[in-house]
Amino acid sequence: MNAKEYFQNELPKKLAADPASARSVGAVFQINITGDGGGSWTVDLKADPPTCKEGTGAADCTITMSNEDFVSIRQNPQASMQLFFQGKLKVQGNPMLATKLQKIL
């Protein structure tokens, strides 16, 4: 499943199924996925209910990676640290928030 399919279909379902868990993260993320199957989404985990909307917006943490790397992280969440240190996963803003996002994705 590419990033576009995930952020348009799967993540909204997850947020609706467990909004309290999503809100516990308490941050707004801008997710930018490059390449085929990519796009930009604002994931607002402060909102009630939490939302995932296509497009850009103000965020506490911005994460940028390729669609290929996003798929790798979905298959193996531990790959995110390796991609970060390789410079393939870029984080702007509070990097500690990025680690909290993993429990939602």
HELIX and SHEET records of a PDB file:
HELIX    1   1 ALA A    3  GLU A    5  1                                   3    
HELIX    2   2 TYR A    6  GLU A   10  3                                   5    
HELIX    3   3 LEU A   11  ALA A   17  1                                   7    
HELIX    4   4 PRO A   19  ARG A   23  1                                   5    
HELIX    5   5 ASN A   67  GLN A   75  1                                   9    
HELIX    6   6 ALA A   79  PHE A   85  1                                   7    
HELIX    7   7 PRO A   95  LEU A  101  1                                   7    
SHEET    1   A 5 THR A  51  GLU A  54  0                                        
SHEET    2   A 5 GLY A  39  ASP A  44 -1                                        
SHEET    3   A 5 VAL A  28  THR A  34 -1                                        
SHEET    4   A 5 CYS A  61  SER A  66  1                                        
SHEET    5   A 5 LYS A  90  GLY A  93 -1                                        
END                                                                             
